[in-house]
Amino acid sequence: MNRLRKRVRIGKYAVPILLLATLAIGTVAAAAYVVLTFTMTLPIAEHPRVYFYNESLTPPADEANTMGITMNIFPDITTIDEDAPWDIRSTETADIFIRVSAMGAEVASVYIKADNGVDTPFEATWLTATTDWGTGYETTGTDISPTDYDLWIEVKGATGITTGSASVTVDIKVESP
């Protein structure tokens, strides 16, 4: 007789050995797992070395990682903010990359220029949102003598837009912050 066809008596029941062997192996296999853990070390920095700065607020809004600008737009007309209230401030040399990652259908184009009065390290126009970071631009400055880059922003409304609101999301990536 085949060994696997044998039965084992458990109380008043006869259970095939093959069934018992399968249950035993399945129980061992189900319990065979490993838990992996890791620890993250997160140094806390005072602030990034490139950040938004608004000296027109009282008190000045210093060292912000986010900011908002409100502009009215009109159908097929470009609205210009020659000196946006927020600047990009740099306290060391770093490479920045700027992109428009979201743009409402009400917006035809966005132009952004960063200028420190001496040079223009960055200027670009977007007709659509993008995930590409494009070309990097170098910022300079020190803790004692930071460099402020004024933002010049132009937004053109799409043809045929009506009242309501639109939004544009601008991302700035700082390398070597």
FIMARVO-178472 format. One record per residue (C-alpha): residue in one letter; y, x, z. Coordinates in steps of 0.25 Angstrom, whole numbers, padded with zeros to 4 digits, always signed. Example, Ala and Ser with C-alpha at 12.3 -4.5 7.8 and 13.67 -1.06 7.14 Angstrom:
% FIMARVO-178472
A-0018+0049+0031
S-0004+0055+0029
END
This chain:
% FIMARVO-178472
M+0000+0000+0000
N+0014+0005-0003
R+0022+0010+0009
L+0034+0002+0005
R+0027-0011+0005
K+0022-0009+0020
R+0029-0018+0030
V+0034-0015+0044
R+0032-0026+0054
I+0045-0029+0062
G+0042-0040+0072
K+0035-0051+0064
Y+0040-0047+0051
A+0035-0037+0041
V+0046-0029+0034
P+0043-0020+0021
I+0045-0005+0024
L+0054-0005+0011
L+0064-0015+0017
L+0065-0007+0030
A+0066+0006+0022
T+0077+0000+0014
L+0085-0005+0026
A+0084+0008+0033
I+0089+0016+0021
G+0100+0006+0018
T+0105+0006+0033
V+0105+0022+0033
A+0113+0022+0019
A+0123+0011+0023
A+0126+0019+0036
A+0128+0033+0028
Y+0143+0034+0027
V+0154+0044+0031
V+0168+0042+0036
L+0178+0052+0031
T+0191+0053+0038
F+0204+0062+0036
T+0217+0065+0043
M+0230+0066+0036
T+0241+0075+0041
L+0254+0069+0038
P+0266+0078+0041
I+0279+0070+0044
A+0290+0075+0036
E+0305+0072+0040
H+0308+0067+0026
P+0305+0070+0012
R+0314+0081+0006
V+0318+0071-0005
Y+0322+0057-0001
F+0333+0046-0003
Y+0346+0047+0003
N+0358+0037+0004
E+0370+0043+0011
S+0378+0030+0008
L+0371+0022+0019
T+0376+0023+0033
P+0369+0030+0039
P+0364+0038+0027
A+0350+0034+0023
D+0343+0048+0023
E+0329+0052+0019
A+0324+0039+0013
N+0311+0039+0006
T+0315+0025-0001
M+0327+0019-0006
G+0332+0007-0013
I+0343+0005-0024
T+0348-0009-0028
M+0354-0010-0042
N+0358-0023-0051
I+0352-0023-0065
F+0356-0031-0077
P+0349-0035-0090
D+0349-0023-0100
I+0360-0016-0092
T+0359-0002-0084
T+0363-0002-0070
I+0367+0012-0065
D+0368+0016-0050
E+0375+0030-0052
D+0374+0034-0037
A+0362+0026-0031
P+0364+0025-0016
W+0352+0034-0013
D+0350+0048-0017
I+0338+0057-0018
R+0340+0068-0007
S+0332+0081-0008
T+0332+0092+0003
E+0323+0101-0004
T+0318+0105-0018
A+0308+0094-0023
D+0303+0088-0036
I+0305+0073-0037
F+0299+0063-0047
I+0305+0050-0050
R+0299+0038-0056
V+0301+0023-0058
S+0288+0017-0053
A+0292+0002-0054
M+0302-0005-0063
G+0304-0020-0064
A+0304-0026-0078
E+0319-0030-0076
V+0322-0015-0077
A+0323-0008-0091
S+0325+0006-0086
V+0329+0015-0074
Y+0336+0028-0074
I+0337+0037-0062
K+0345+0050-0061
A+0346+0059-0048
D+0358+0068-0048
N+0363+0078-0037
G+0377+0080-0043
V+0372+0094-0049
D+0360+0090-0057
T+0351+0078-0061
P+0337+0082-0057
F+0331+0068-0061
E+0334+0057-0071
A+0325+0048-0078
T+0324+0034-0084
W+0312+0024-0083
L+0310+0012-0092
T+0297+0009-0085
A+0290+0012-0072
T+0281+0024-0071
T+0271+0031-0063
D+0274+0044-0069
W+0283+0053-0060
G+0289+0061-0072
T+0296+0074-0071
G+0300+0079-0057
Y+0314+0084-0053
E+0318+0094-0043
T+0327+0091-0031
T+0334+0101-0022
G+0340+0101-0009
T+0339+0106+0006
D+0339+0100+0019
I+0353+0106+0022
S+0358+0102+0008
P+0350+0091+0002
T+0352+0087-0013
D+0356+0072-0015
Y+0352+0066-0029
D+0360+0054-0033
L+0353+0044-0040
W+0358+0037-0053
I+0350+0025-0057
E+0351+0016-0069
V+0343+0003-0070
K+0343-0005-0083
G+0339-0019-0082
A+0329-0025-0093
T+0334-0034-0104
G+0334-0049-0100
I+0332-0047-0085
T+0337-0058-0076
T+0341-0059-0062
G+0331-0055-0051
S+0328-0041-0047
A+0321-0028-0052
S+0315-0016-0045
V+0313-0002-0049
T+0305+0008-0040
V+0308+0023-0041
D+0299+0033-0035
I+0303+0047-0032
K+0292+0057-0029
V+0296+0070-0022
E+0287+0082-0023
S+0288+0093-0012
P+0295+0083-0003
END
